[in-house]
Amino acid sequence: MTGSSAIIAGGSGLVGDELLHLLLKQPDIMAVYALSRRELPLHGSKLHQIIHPELRITEWEDSSPTPTIGFICLGTTKKQAGTQKALEAVDYQLVKDVAKNMKILGVRHIVVISSLFASPWSPSHYLRCKGKMEQALVKMDFEHCIFVRPGPLKGDRSKPRNDELLVQGLFDVIHPLVIGPLANLAPIPAEQVAQKMLTLAQEAQRHELPKVFSLSGRMLAPN
């Protein structure tokens, strides 16, 4: 990504925070824009925070370099959202709106966190929202539209998710016995997902990936 700029939405989340730190360390990225509802506790000469309660980009300085890579690390759960409608407002509508805003801004390659088993036809409302989101972003016709689909995440959340803690504890016991597709359910550290998102963005800019590409579960782990 030599001489490029990047924009990230969701930089305060588990994966987003890891990814934002990685982006700021990249010597070949000259500017990083962090789209957030509130100011993030980070500073740096190439970090530019865009604060908006609805994660909108309402103005842009002509002198500011246009980001060519966009990262979206947004998501919630039904427990956090409260209702299925509120969950859909975040996991589908908000992600779609942010991606559309990035496209208008000039982003050419976008990398988005989805979920393992995401499908617009899933019986699960959560996975159905993720699948509908993926469909909507593909239709926006980015040069590259990349989805990472992790299973349960490992990392230090300010508010740990009970479902992830349960799955993580279970796999700590049975992981030697798990083979085949079930291995995709193994919890994966957030920093590994963030690193893979960065790697995929670099590969997209070198045109080493298909126009639409997804990577799931254990494939997100280092080789």
N, C-alpha and C positions, 0 to 999 in steps of 0.2 A: 504493500500500500504506500509506496514511496511518494512523499509529498502530498498525500491525500488528507482529507478531513473526515471525521465520523460524527454521527449523532446517535445518542442512546436515550431511549425512554424506559423508565423503570430502573434507574441506577441506584435506587435505595433498597431494592429487593435482594434476595439471597444470591441469585446468579448475577443480577445486574450490578451489584456492588463489586463483585469479583471482576466482572468484565470491565467496568469503568476504570478500576485500578490498572488492569492490564493495558487498556487503551492509552492511558496517560503515560505508561512506561515505554510505549512503542516510539523509538526514535524517528521512524519514517511517517508518523502521523503528526501533522503540524497543528491541528486544532481538534478539540473534542467538545461537542456541544451536549450538555446533559439536560434533557427535557424532564422537568419534575414539577410536582405540585408545591413543593416547599424547598427552601435552600438546603443543599446537601453539605455536610461537614467536611468538604474537601476544597483544597485551593491549589492553584498551579498556573503557570503562565499560559498554558495552552488549553486550560479548562474554561469553558464559557457556559454558565448556567442560564437556562431559559425557564423562568418560573411562571406557571399558569395553572389555575385551579382545575382546568379541564384538559391540560396537556396540549394546548394549541400553540402554534407558532403564528402570531398575529402580525409580526413585523420583522424585517430583516435588513441589516445594513448592507448596502451595495458593496462596501469594501470588505465584507466578511467572506472568507472562502466558502464556497458551497460544499457541503458534505456529500460525498459520493457513496458512502456506506452508511446504512441505517441499521440499528439494532433495537429490537423491541423485546423487553423482558417484563411484560405486564401480565398479571393474572391474579386470581383470587380463588376462594373456595365458597361453597354454599354456606358453610358455617360462618365465614367472615362476612359474606355479602348479606346473609339473612334470608334471601329468597332466590328462587330460580331466575326471576326477572332481573334482580340486581346483579346476579352472577353473569348473566348474559350481557348486561350493560357494560361490564368490564371485559370479559374474556372474548366477546365477539365485537360489540359495537365500538368500544373505546380503542381496541387494537386496530380495528378497521379504520377508524377516524385518524388515528395517529399515523398509520401507514399512508393514508391518502395525503395527509399534510406533508409527510416526508417526500412523497412522490412529486408533489407540486413544488417543493423546495428545490428539487434537483437530485435527490438520492436515486442512484441507479441499481444498487445491489442492496437487498434487505435480508437480514437474518433474524428470525423470530423464534421465541420459545413457544412450543405447543405442548403436546402431551403424548405419551405412549398410548397407542390405541385410539388416537383422535380420528373421528369419522363423522360426517354429517348424517350418517344413518345409524349411529350408535343408539342403543336404548338408554344409555347414560346421558342425562342432560349436560353434564360437564363436558364429556367427550364429544358430544354433538356440537356444542358451542365452539370447541376447538376446531372441529372439522369444518364447520361453516366459516369460521374465521380464515382457515387456510384457503378455502375455495374463493373467498372474497379477495384475498390478497393476490392470488394467482391471476385473477381477472384484471388487476391493476397494471399488468404488463411491465413489471420491472425487468431489467436486463437479467437479473438473477433473483429468484425468490426461494429462500432456503429456510427450512423448518427443522429445528432440533426438538426431538420428542423424548425427553427423559422420563424415567419412571420416578419413584420416590427420590427426593433429594436429601443429601447429607450436608450439614453445615450448621452454623450458629445463627439461628433465627432469634430475633427479639421475642417473638411469640411462636414457640415450636408448634408444629402441626401434629396432633395426636396420631393421625393416620400414618404419617411418615415415620414417627417414632416407633409405632407398632410394627410396621413392615421392616424397619431397620433391625429391631430387636429379634424378629423372627428369622431374618436372613443370617444374622450373626450365629444362629444355632444350626440352621439347615443348609447354609450355602455350599458345603462340600457335596451335598446330594443333588443340587439343582443343576440340570443340564438342559440343553435345547432352548426353545423359546421362553421357558420360564426364567431363564437367566436374565432376560431383559427387565425383570421386575426387581433385580438387585438394586438397592439404593446406590446412587452415584454422587460423589462429592460435587458441590456446586462449582468449585474452582475448575474441575475437569470439564464441566459443561461450558463454562465461560471460555476456557482455553480453546475448546473445539469450535465455539462460535467465532472466535477470532481467526482460527486457522481456516475455517470455511470461507470467511469473508476474504481472506488473502487469496485463497484458491479461486474464488469467484472473480476477483479483479484480474487474475491471470487467465481467466476464461478456461479454467480446468474443470468446471462443473457444468452439468446440464442447466438449462434455464430455470427449471423447477427441480428442487432437490430436497430430500429429507433424510434424516439420520436418527435412528431410534435406539433406546435402551443401551445395551452393552457396547454398541458401536460408537457411542460417545466417549468411551473410556480410551485412554492412551493405548497405542498399539504395543 
